[in-house]
């Protein structure tokens, strides 16, 4: 009986970080398209005019997302034709640790989203408020403003909007990465000509290269 229970727990857990062997196309409507590629309180990694845009969909308390992040960071350094937009959301519903998601956007209010994002994604420590406040101090954030923004309606709403968007797009597995040509974002009328692909599951340099090359074919 115990073995059956353990097997059920493992299967349930890995449904959140499932692996799709091949890229899948997504088809957001115009409103979803705009929201998906908007930085919306965050900041992108890489050049703004990079011809290829990737969107990382994640939660800071997802250990698989944290495992993938250094790979994404290095990939952008090595490929200046790629930029990455970040979409934190409540991937585990009410069980998601909300404060790390809020903290990243609150740091963004002081121009430090990427620094906070890097710190949260690369730490091996449990993401407690004590750790978050410590990171905020190391980034020299204004403590009062950070505390105020952390609890602001705007920050809470942005994370909820991201969560609603992922639910609408039926993105239930993380880590997830979406890729398309940047010009699609500026010219949504090209949506039928320029595909958007999603990869769910663990990443590798080969997977990232495949995603980049796939959208360059069109």
C-alpha positions as a printed Julia matrix, in Angstrom:
218×3 Matrix{Float64}:
  0.0    0.0     0.0
  2.81   2.39    0.91
  4.5    1.78   -2.46
  1.28   2.66   -4.27
  0.97   5.9    -2.3
  4.57   6.86   -3.05
  4.08   6.12   -6.76
  0.97   8.33   -6.83
  2.84  11.19   -5.18
  5.7   10.93   -7.68
  3.38  10.88  -10.68
  1.39  13.86   -9.34
  4.56  15.84   -8.69
  6.11  15.26  -12.1
  2.9   16.33  -13.86
  3.99  19.86  -12.99
  7.38  19.42  -14.66
  6.4   17.08  -17.46
  8.58  16.72  -20.54
  7.31  17.05  -24.08
  9.66  15.46  -26.56
  8.8   17.84  -29.4
  7.9   21.49  -29.7
  4.22  22.31  -29.68
  2.67  25.31  -31.42
  0.5   27.73  -29.47
 -2.13  30.1   -30.88
 -2.87  33.0   -28.52
 -5.51  35.52  -29.54
 -4.44  39.16  -30.1
 -5.08  40.16  -26.47
 -3.19  37.14  -25.13
 -0.38  37.76  -27.62
  0.16  41.28  -26.32
  0.08  40.18  -22.69
  2.35  37.18  -23.25
  5.26  39.18  -24.67
  4.85  42.26  -22.49
  7.5   42.74  -19.82
  4.69  43.88  -17.5
  6.61  44.82  -14.36
  9.68  42.71  -15.11
 12.66  43.3   -17.41
 14.01  41.26  -20.29
 17.4   39.6   -20.58
 19.31  40.42  -23.75
 19.0   43.14  -26.36
 15.6   44.75  -26.83
 15.97  44.58  -30.61
 17.06  40.93  -30.7
 15.25  39.22  -33.61
 14.13  36.23  -31.51
 12.11  36.47  -28.29
 11.67  33.71  -25.75
  9.24  33.83  -22.83
 10.14  31.88  -19.72
  7.1   30.81  -17.7
  7.97  29.78  -14.17
  7.58  30.08  -10.42
 10.47  30.82   -8.1
  9.59  27.89   -5.85
  9.86  25.45   -8.78
 13.21  23.72   -8.38
 13.23  22.66  -12.02
 12.81  26.26  -13.12
 15.7   27.27  -10.89
 17.8   24.47  -12.31
 17.15  25.67  -15.88
 17.81  29.36  -15.29
 21.65  29.38  -15.42
 21.41  27.6   -18.79
 19.04  30.28  -20.14
 21.23  33.07  -18.78
 24.33  31.62  -20.44
 22.48  30.98  -23.7
 21.49  34.65  -23.98
 25.1   35.7   -23.36
 26.28  33.43  -26.17
 23.46  34.32  -28.58
 22.93  38.09  -28.85
 20.09  37.52  -31.33
 17.91  36.24  -28.47
 16.17  38.04  -25.65
 14.12  36.47  -22.86
 10.96  37.87  -21.27
 10.03  36.53  -17.82
  6.55  35.54  -16.67
  6.35  34.55  -12.99
  2.95  33.19  -11.97
  1.21  31.11   -9.32
  2.08  27.78  -10.89
  0.95  25.72   -7.92
 -2.22  27.68   -7.21
 -2.72  28.55   -3.56
  0.26  26.35   -2.67
  2.65  28.64   -4.57
  4.99  30.68   -2.42
  3.67  34.11   -3.39
  6.28  36.34   -1.77
  9.16  35.47   -4.13
  6.91  36.28   -7.12
  5.89  39.58   -5.54
  9.45  40.37   -4.47
 10.79  40.19   -8.03
  8.22  42.69   -9.27
  8.71  44.91   -6.22
 12.47  45.0    -6.92
 11.58  45.89  -10.5
  9.96  49.05   -9.2
 13.48  50.13   -8.29
 15.07  48.92  -11.51
 16.4   45.74   -9.94
 14.16  43.01  -11.33
 16.95  41.11  -13.09
 19.21  41.26  -10.03
 16.46  39.97   -7.74
 15.44  37.38  -10.32
 19.01  36.08  -10.58
 19.35  35.9    -6.8
 16.06  34.03   -6.33
 16.78  31.64   -9.18
 20.32  30.75   -8.19
 20.09  30.42   -4.42
 20.09  26.98   -2.83
 18.33  28.29    0.26
 14.62  28.11    1.06
 12.83  31.19   -0.25
 11.68  32.69    3.03
 10.84  36.35    3.66
 13.99  36.56    5.75
 16.08  35.55    2.73
 14.12  37.87    0.44
 14.73  40.83    2.76
 18.41  39.89    2.94
 18.67  39.9    -0.85
 16.83  43.24   -0.99
 19.38  44.67    1.44
 22.29  43.36   -0.62
 20.77  45.06   -3.68
 20.56  48.31   -1.73
 16.84  48.6    -2.29
 14.91  51.26   -0.43
 13.45  49.14    2.37
 10.28  51.15    2.9
  9.46  51.29   -0.81
 10.26  47.61   -1.26
  7.97  46.67    1.63
  5.21  48.89    0.27
  5.51  47.59   -3.3
  5.65  44.01   -2.06
  2.09  44.37   -0.76
  0.79  46.68   -3.47
 -2.39  45.95   -5.43
 -0.48  46.53   -8.68
  2.1   43.81   -7.98
 -0.48  41.32   -6.71
 -2.68  42.0    -9.75
  0.22  41.53  -12.19
  1.03  38.09  -10.81
 -2.65  37.17  -10.89
 -2.96  38.44  -14.46
  0.01  36.25  -15.44
 -1.65  33.3   -13.73
 -4.95  33.92  -15.52
 -3.1   34.16  -18.83
 -1.34  30.82  -18.33
 -4.64  29.21  -17.39
 -6.27  30.66  -20.53
 -3.41  29.31  -22.67
 -3.72  25.95  -20.88
 -0.07  26.0   -19.76
 -0.1   23.58  -16.86
  3.5   22.34  -16.87
  6.64  24.19  -15.87
  9.33  25.09  -16.62
  7.94  26.26  -19.96
  9.57  28.31  -22.69
  7.87  29.97  -25.67
  9.76  31.22  -28.7
  8.87  33.35  -31.72
 10.27  36.03  -33.99
 10.28  39.45  -32.32
  8.65  41.11  -35.31
  5.48  39.14  -34.6
  5.14  41.06  -31.34
  5.26  44.36  -33.18
  3.13  43.15  -36.11
  0.52  40.72  -34.75
 -1.06  40.49  -38.2
  1.83  38.13  -38.99
  0.54  35.57  -36.49
 -0.47  33.15  -39.24
  2.96  33.38  -40.88
  5.28  33.3   -37.87
  4.73  30.31  -35.57
  5.09  30.32  -31.8
  6.45  27.2   -30.18
  6.38  26.03  -26.59
  8.69  23.58  -24.87
  7.62  22.19  -21.51
 10.09  20.34  -19.35
 13.78  20.3   -18.7
 15.93  22.36  -21.04
 19.32  21.78  -22.61
 21.51  23.79  -24.95
 20.37  21.56  -27.81
 16.71  22.21  -27.0
 17.3   25.97  -26.94
 19.17  25.84  -30.24
 16.38  23.78  -31.78
 13.78  26.31  -30.63
 15.78  29.22  -32.01
 16.41  27.51  -35.36
 12.77  26.43  -35.68
 11.38  29.97  -35.74
 14.19  31.16  -38.02
 13.0   28.72  -40.68
  9.94  30.88  -41.35
